Amino acid sequence: MTQKEFDALMENWLARQAEKGTNPWGKMPEAQHMGITDGRRPQSFATREEVATMIMAALKHWTDCAINIVKNS
């Protein structure tokens, strides 16, 4: 398989993925509410930068929750 053939197959696959209905996990209201994801591209790949941003947002949210639990104990 040549690079050109692979590219054509990948473009086709990505186009089909984009046409699929949304995955409920990608639109998870809790994650959107926490600011972890905006849910705009649930069928797309995430870049390393996007994944790092989501991890940092999740850690911040969970840290804030833990601090509130300790303060209210």
Backbone hydrogen bonds, N-H to C=O, Kabsch-Sander energy under -0.5 kcal/mol:
donor,donor_aa,acceptor,acceptor_aa,energy
6,F,2,T,-2.4
7,D,3,Q,-2.8
8,A,4,K,-2.0
9,L,5,E,-2.3
10,M,6,F,-2.8
11,E,7,D,-2.6
12,N,8,A,-2.1
13,W,9,L,-2.5
14,L,10,M,-2.9
15,A,11,E,-2.2
16,R,12,N,-2.1
17,Q,13,W,-2.4
18,A,14,L,-2.1
19,E,15,A,-1.1
20,K,16,R,-0.8
20,K,17,Q,-0.8
26,G,23,N,-0.6
27,K,23,N,-1.1
28,M,25,W,-1.6
32,Q,28,M,-2.0
33,H,29,P,-2.9
34,M,30,E,-2.2
35,G,32,Q,-1.1
36,I,31,A,-2.4
37,T,31,A,-1.0
44,S,41,R,-1.4
51,V,47,T,-2.5
52,A,48,R,-2.7
53,T,49,E,-2.3
54,M,50,E,-2.4
55,I,51,V,-2.6
56,M,52,A,-2.5
57,A,53,T,-2.3
58,A,54,M,-2.3
59,L,55,I,-2.8
60,K,56,M,-2.3
61,H,57,A,-2.4
62,W,58,A,-2.7
63,T,59,L,-2.5
64,D,60,K,-2.7
65,C,61,H,-2.2
66,A,62,W,-2.3
67,I,63,T,-2.5
68,N,64,D,-2.2
69,I,65,C,-2.1
70,V,66,A,-2.3
71,K,67,I,-2.7
72,N,68,N,-2.0
73,S,70,V,-1.1
